[in-house]
Amino acid sequence: EEWGLKPTDFGKIVALFGVLGIVSNTTLSLIVKQMGLRTFSLFAIVSSLFFPMTAIFTNNYRNVLIAGSIGLYSGAQKVGTTTAITSLANERGIPQGQLQGEKASMLALLKIGCPVIYSALYLKGKEWSMSMNDTEGNKLALQMIMGKFGKKMPFVLNCILGVIAFIVTWQNM
């Protein structure tokens, strides 16, 4: 709605991200060998920030497609995390079956909870955007910010989580 996408435009986005996923998965081992796991993980996290940051500051879907293309390794950022968790579990004597079961349970909960959180953020942000049209009073700056960025709150959360992931990875890998 905000970007004025037609069904054919949305189809292009889905196709592009599918192709990017194939390219990143086929070149992943070469890139990790060249960069090392820690550097690659940090690079993947930074590349994952291009898409949400572009979505925050523009309503042009072509710019968002370009940013998504630049961030083609963002989906592979879990490679370093998974390796680190598996290594830590081995050091502590946690059986791989237990680790994989707990990981699957956590991912299942996230697949249920995250869409609810992101939908709620979007709806609340949209409500803020619509209610911030009144420019009277001493809250003008907040009204201008929320009027422009309210509907983009899920992307703001993505950026916050990306920065946290970068810091945690920097300190622990």
Phi and psi in degrees as a GROMACS rama.xvg file:
@    title "Ramachandran Plot"
@    xaxis  label "Phi"
@    yaxis  label "Psi"
@TYPE xy
-68.1172  -31.1354  GLU-2
-97.3615  -2.16193  TRP-3
63.7547  38.3174  GLY-4
-77.2258  140.233  LEU-5
-96.3846  162.229  LYS-6
-55.1275  -35.5616  PRO-7
-67.2395  -35.9487  THR-8
-64.4111  -43.3473  ASP-9
-63.5103  -38.0884  PHE-10
-60.9905  -38.8019  GLY-11
-64.1524  -39.6432  LYS-12
-63.372  -47.5248  ILE-13
-61.3123  -43.8746  VAL-14
-63.3575  -44.0085  ALA-15
-60.6394  -46.4192  LEU-16
-67.4227  -30.1713  PHE-17
-65.4236  -46.6936  GLY-18
-63.2138  -42.6748  VAL-19
-62.4582  -37.8983  LEU-20
-62.3616  -41.6614  GLY-21
-64.8958  -45.9339  ILE-22
-61.9324  -46.3672  VAL-23
-66.2355  -37.9903  SER-24
-69.3714  -34.4756  ASN-25
-77.1262  -25.7907  THR-26
-100.844  -2.69815  THR-27
-57.2473  -49.0312  LEU-28
-63.5943  -36.9691  SER-29
-65.3527  -42.2597  LEU-30
-67.4091  -42.453  ILE-31
-64.7375  -39.6494  VAL-32
-62.4501  -39.6117  LYS-33
-70.564  -43.6333  GLN-34
-92.6225  -27.8327  MET-35
89.82  154.406  GLY-36
-65.1618  -44.5838  LEU-37
-64.0393  -48.9261  ARG-38
-63.5064  -41.097  THR-39
-62.7318  -42.6009  PHE-40
-60.52  -44.1825  SER-41
-64.36  -41.908  LEU-42
-61.1282  -43.6412  PHE-43
-64.2213  -38.9779  ALA-44
-65.5397  -44.8872  ILE-45
-62.3185  -42.0791  VAL-46
-66.4075  -26.999  SER-47
-70.6682  -16.9351  SER-48
-83.3561  -16.5343  LEU-49
-60.8361  -45.0411  PHE-50
-63.6688  -56.0615  PHE-51
-65.6466  -34.3874  PRO-52
-65.9979  -39.124  MET-53
-67.2262  -40.0465  THR-54
-64.544  -30.9847  ALA-55
-68.0549  -43.8786  ILE-56
-96.8286  -1.56956  PHE-57
-143.798  155.164  THR-58
-109.955  15.5387  ASN-59
-94.7744  114.754  ASN-60
-68.6062  -25.3994  TYR-61
-65.495  -40.2779  ARG-62
-63.3551  -38.2356  ASN-63
-66.9535  -37.7635  VAL-64
-63.3556  -41.6374  LEU-65
-63.4834  -44.2183  ILE-66
-63.712  -39.3184  ALA-67
-63.8187  -35.1021  GLY-68
-68.3867  -40.4345  SER-69
-62.6786  -35.8256  ILE-70
-90.6264  34.633  GLY-71
-63.0829  -22.4164  LEU-72
-91.9285  5.85979  TYR-73
-61.8993  -33.6901  SER-74
-69.6957  -17.1063  GLY-75
-94.4882  7.3749  ALA-76
-65.2589  -18.6664  GLN-77
-76.0101  -10.8785  LYS-78
-59.4997  -48.9226  VAL-79
-66.4481  -39.8932  GLY-80
-64.2479  -45.708  THR-81
-61.8315  -42.4813  THR-82
-62.5066  -44.2997  THR-83
-65.2108  -41.4021  ALA-84
-65.968  -42.7408  ILE-85
-63.3587  -42.5067  THR-86
-63.3215  -44.1008  SER-87
-64.0557  -40.9664  LEU-88
-63.4998  -39.8617  ALA-89
-62.98  -42.6677  ASN-90
-61.3246  -35.6787  GLU-91
-90.695  0.00524205  ARG-92
75.6751  22.8183  GLY-93
-80.7512  126.208  ILE-94
-61.8113  142.947  PRO-95
-60.9264  -35.2071  GLN-96
-62.0226  -43.4555  GLY-97
-64.2701  -44.2743  GLN-98
-60.35  -47.1285  LEU-99
-65.4769  -37.0346  GLN-100
-64.3048  -44.2504  GLY-101
-67.131  -38.0873  GLU-102
-64.2193  -43.7148  LYS-103
-63.4311  -39.7382  ALA-104
-64.4506  -42.8916  SER-105
-63.7971  -43.6875  MET-106
-63.7135  -37.556  LEU-107
-63.7789  -43.556  ALA-108
-63.1059  -40.5463  LEU-109
-65.5667  -37.1138  LEU-110
-67.2493  -24.3187  LYS-111
-86.5877  -46.9788  ILE-112
-76.2525  -39.352  GLY-113
-63.2292  -44.7013  CYS-114
-60.6227  -34.3873  PRO-115
-66.0211  -45.2515  VAL-116
-64.2076  -47.2648  ILE-117
-65.7412  -39.0264  TYR-118
-64.2927  -43.212  SER-119
-63.2056  -41.3257  ALA-120
-62.0226  -43.2962  LEU-121
-63.8231  -47.2216  TYR-122
-64.1473  -42.2222  LEU-123
-65.618  -41.801  LYS-124
-63.9805  -38.9893  GLY-125
-64.7952  -40.386  LYS-126
-61.4977  -44.58  GLU-127
-61.9117  -43.4065  TRP-128
-59.7023  -41.147  SER-129
-74.4383  -31.8108  MET-130
-84.5684  -9.68706  SER-131
-92.8693  18.1898  MET-132
-76.2085  -20.3897  ASN-133
-79.6933  121.143  ASP-134
-104.883  19.8313  THR-135
-86.2752  155.796  GLU-136
94.8456  -175.839  GLY-137
-92.7258  10.9356  ASN-138
-105.136  27.7411  LYS-139
-59.4203  -45.157  LEU-140
-62.32  -46.7471  ALA-141
-61.5748  -40.1666  LEU-142
-64.1819  -39.9619  GLN-143
-66.0197  -42.3466  MET-144
-65.9375  -50.3996  ILE-145
-69.6067  -31.484  MET-146
-63.9467  -35.5505  GLY-147
-85.8456  -39.5086  LYS-148
-109.919  -2.68785  PHE-149
-53.8114  -45.8928  GLY-150
-71.9927  -9.5023  LYS-151
-102.205  17.0401  LYS-152
-58.5933  -36.8025  MET-153
-59.896  -35.4527  PRO-154
-71.1499  -34.2426  PHE-155
-62.7916  -43.855  VAL-156
-60.9144  -41.7041  LEU-157
-56.6616  -44.0045  ASN-158
-65.3106  -42.7288  CYS-159
-61.4224  -47.0167  ILE-160
-65.1899  -35.3693  LEU-161
-64.6382  -41.6377  GLY-162
-64.8556  -42.2132  VAL-163
-61.9567  -44.2236  ILE-164
-60.994  -39.9937  ALA-165
-62.1075  -46.682  PHE-166
-63.0879  -46.0864  ILE-167
-63.1047  -43.0383  VAL-168
-65.9118  -41.8394  THR-169
-58.4952  -41.9695  TRP-170
-81.3336  -25.3863  GLN-171
-115.498  -3.77326  ASN-172
